[in-house]
């Protein structure tokens, strides 16, 4: 990419602003300043148009006209104060006075990630409201928050996966300085901030980037429509745009890492894959605390996290779905979609996943109709992010139900123990730490032209969902979003306060877990996991008797009175435990 950074967008400096936009198909580009002049932008190189003017400054609103077309908002606008269809606003990143000079970041092996949606995390639904909960999150024991996409989208309610303005924090959550305040405060609280970004598709409304350049290609399709053009004619400019975007979040907002959405949908046959170019750009141009590039990818592809010198892409970690799917099948009985590949899961299969990071390594997948996965041996376990819930696995169920709606409370507590002691990086989805009763449903706020088709599409998606005959929540209805907002009174009352106490105690133990990992499955439904000096016994179903390591004392078990209103404590002998139902025991030296 060009040596200039930042390249795209409006950049105030001294008493002027430099505007740059990539529009390779345009014969002429004009800058239209609200309340000011209309200026022609000369073409510089490779379809880039640029001008510097003292007729604009921070706060100025502007648009671009491409020949006779437009005016359009800036595809790289730092803020869209009137929405994604309105004028862009000049923002001065240097105007914010950061106070995180002492921030050293969080090493990958110390990550405990808490995924949240800014709009649904609190009643206020803003960056500032998230900031007010940072002490709660630190005290819970997480070390990083992961924000679902915050770039601007159509309307005021959206998961964030309909990207329109990649560089602009969503106006529904606050102005850019509010996001900076959140990140700054997180660092001072001891928390890293990861950000979910989407480079695999354009949103269906308001994504004006494709009017400026060949951002899409008809040679390949994704579940969201035409693929992003990463290897066709004009792709160099498209790649440069998204590289600039990644660097923008990491540098202008001090973000600690990016979760790259659906990297399996990045179609790229280039000699250097876009992901490898991205990791190289971050390594070369982002200094300071450790940053993390984490792929969401269903392929179990070891190349994602292998060094570029070894023909890898050089990413830091990858979401690993296998553990979630295995646990859902074994405890909740899921059978459809990708769960078909996990029918008959036993504790021995789960032990394999915990030992290696993922389960499928080239075996035939019924869901993918072919082999899936590669050898996990070159992959460190801390390069795998695992979970028992996340926004997709909750929100893409017909009514957005959580795991607690489908398994018994005792089973949920046992699964929570397992998640918190794994050698992989654990991820929590907002509210799971108190077994939130609120669903997380799919919600949008598209205009009258697009909205009805989104509503009908959601209905069609679940029309043949076996065992489900209820009404699918309308994504466009404000009530669908309202139901998804966390109830912060819940964790103060039973039974939610007991689950929260369990998570507090489990995450407090995590720093004591040793590097050595031993996992075994004494039966089809029981596991023993040793990370000396901590030892864990887990029973996922029914009654069970397990031998225990002699010596260590019981630190906690999931049937303690503080965790449940109706305990059924396991029976202990000197070297064994008998479970009356699903549960877990943690042992170790005091």
Secondary structure, DSSP 8 states (H G I E B T S, - for coil): --S-SS-SEEEEETTEEEEEEE-TT-S-EEEEETTS-EEEEEE-STTEEEEEETT--TT-EEEEEETTEEEE--TT-S--TT-TTS-EE---GGGS----TT-----GGG--EEEE-HHHHSSS-SHHHHHTTHHHHHHHT--EEEE---EE-SSS---S-S-SEEEEE-TTT--HHHHHHHHHHHHHHT-EEEEEE--S---SSS-THHHHS--EEEEEEETTEEEE-SSSTTHHHHHHHHHHHHHHHHHHS---EEEETTGGG----SSS-HHHHHHHHHHHH--SS--EEEEE-TT--GGGGS-GGGTS---SEEE--HHHHHHHHHHH---SGGGGGGTT--HHHHHHHHHHS-S-SSEEETTTTEEE----TTS-GGGEEEES--HHHHHTSTT---GGGTS-HHHHHHHHHHHHH-SSEEEEETTGGGT--S---------TTTHHHHHHHHHHHTTT-TT--S----TTSHHHHHHTS--TTGGGSTTHHHHHHHHHHHHHHHTT--S--EEEEEETTEEEEEETTEEEEEE-SS-EEEE--SS-EEEEETT-TTT-SS----EE-SSEEEESSSEEEEEE--
